[in-house]
Amino acid sequence: MIRVALDAMGGDFAPDVPVQGALEAAAQLGDSCQIILVGRREEIEQALLKHGSRPDAFPIVDAPEVVGMSEKPLAAVRGKPRSSITVGLRLQKEGKADAFISAGNTGAVMAASTLLLGLHPGVDRPAIGALFPTGAKPVLVLDSGANVDCSARELCGFAHIGAVYAKDVLRRPDPAVGLLNIGEEEEKGNAVVKEAHAMLKGSTGFRFVGNVEGRDILSGTVDVVVCDGFVGNVVLKFYESVARLFRRLLEREMDPSVMESPGMAEVFRILDYSEYGGAPLLGIRGVSIICHGSSPARAIKNAIRVAMQAVESHLSQHIGAEFAEGGAVA
């Protein structure tokens, strides 16, 4: 049984939405997963009752403090040792949970994950890996927001981390990795990207396909796209807004019967970020999943599935082995 600690106080609609997501996940996953709710016990129990469940339906670990969305991450982690984020991650550190999920303050989750769980030796910085829907298969983009500025060495590290994720979780034995740039030619881009390209040309363990452009992210020709967190987060937020715009335009222009068809429902399902749950923080010694603050219950449910996949595939251990064997960055 895989034990997942869920931050019940994280997100814009906590604890109601995380509790609902936990109930949906439990109904779907059964005995294969134990969900541990972390947060203010009384509020969690009230949310369980609201959804028609017993207040003792899940193990609850009391965490009276909550990190607000606007708080400074490091100060919040150090100043609130009894927050749901810190307590939940400490469960994993102490071996009482196998994974942690939160829709709370992203910076605080990253800071606490790094401080409490640590990084694998050889990993300079962790990266957020976001799955982008395409017409064929999802593509992993990292970093999607953890690191605004990156060195060439760090970008190379992301390539190796992403390739391990593609093999373990996406089941792609020979992943194609591309470096996001403003052109395909080697001489394009800024100094950091040029240096990273030169370093990646000699990489092993995956197929480095060279520079890729923004239009290539959704082409289905690559499995992993590497960039710094500033670019990755801009691309991610833009893509999410385009998906919403696409839906609004269809709803305005199309016949309602078309919008209600099974085919259209499948298109919207593929474009819905909640289908992919949350984004893993890759490179830490453990499993930490970051969700949107506005995540609905369906996203929380799917984030629990993502966490289970990461644990079952031994993703963290394989990332550690990739760097320990010297295959990542010299």
C-alpha positions, 0 to 999 in steps of 0.5 A: 500500500502506498501512503500519500500525505495530502495537504488538506489546507492547501489551495483556494478552496481548502479544505473542501476541495482537497477532502473531496479529491481524497474521497474520489481517489479513495473510491477509485483506488481502493486499498492500493493507497492510503491517503493521510489528510494533513491540516486543522483536524476540526476543519477536515472533519467538518469537510468530511461530514459535508461530503457525507463521509465519516470524520474518521474516513482517513487518518488525520495528522493535525497541523494547526498552522497554514502557509498563505499564498502570498507569504514569502516561502522560506520565511513561512517554512521556517516561521511555521514549523507546524504548517500543513506543508511542513508537517506533511513533508516531515511525514515522508522524511520520517518514513510515515508517508511515501509521497506528499501533495499540495495545492498551497503556496508553490514556493513554500512547497519547493523550499520545504521539500528541498530543506526537509527531503534534500536533493540527490547528490549531483542535482544542483536545483530541483525542477517542476515538470509539467505535462503539456497535452498534445494531439498524440501524447503528453510532453514533459516541460521542465523547468516550469517555474522553480528556477527563474535563472539557470546555468547551462549545467542546470539545464543539462541536469533537467534534461537527464531528470526529464528523461528518467521521468519519461522512461519511468512514468510515461513509459517511453524507453528511448525519450527524445529531449529537446532544448527550447530555443528561438531557432533550430540552429546551434548558433541561435539563442543566448549564451547559456542555451548555446553552452547547454546545447554543446554539453547536451550533444555528448549526453547518453541515456536519451536522444538529444534532438537539438534545439526546438522552438515553441511550435515544436512543443505540441508537435508530438516529436519530442518527449521532454522539452528543457528550458529555464523556469521563467520561460517554462512558466510563461509558456505553461500559463499561456498554453492554459489560457489558449485552451480556455480561449479555445473552449469559449470560442467553440461555445460561442460559435458552435451548435450546442449539440456539437458541444455536447457530443462525445468527441468534443467532450474528449477534446476538452478532457485532453485539454483540461489541466486537471486531467494531469493532476499536479506537477512533480518537483523533480530532483528531490529525494522523495515525491512532492507533487505541486497542484494549482491553487485553483485545482478542482477535486478532480485534479487532486484525485489525479495528483494522487494517481501521479504520486502513486505512479512516481512511487511505484516506478521508483522515480526518485531512486532512478533519478538519484542513480542517474546522477550517481553514475555520472551520466547527468552532468560531469 
